[in-house]
Amino acid sequence: MLRRVVDVVDRDAVYRSRNPKGEPQLGWRGLYPAMGRQRAASYDQMARLWVLNLADSRHSLLDMVDRAAVPFATVRAAGDAQVAAELLDPVSA
């Protein structure tokens, strides 16, 4: 259990949105499923939206987990996907 706690703390990060004003298009970036395959409010989709919403250089992934009530690994994966899609920049501590 202690290893899992240390792993989460080590993998925590803070992000800053590259486009803080406006709503980026997630579909053509591959971050939102096609309408035919969409599930009702899946954790993956909600985690992506929480990360995008709270990426303001002040909230860490742990803050997002606390507010969104989703697993850390899901929120971290959402953050990594948005960094890869050039929507977010990691903030150095």
Secondary structure, 3 states (H helix, E strand, C coil): CHHHHHHHHHHCCEEEECCCCCCCCCCCCCCCCCHHHCCCCCHHHHHHHHHHHHCEEEEEHHHHHHHHCCCHHHHHHHHHHHHHCCCEEECCC
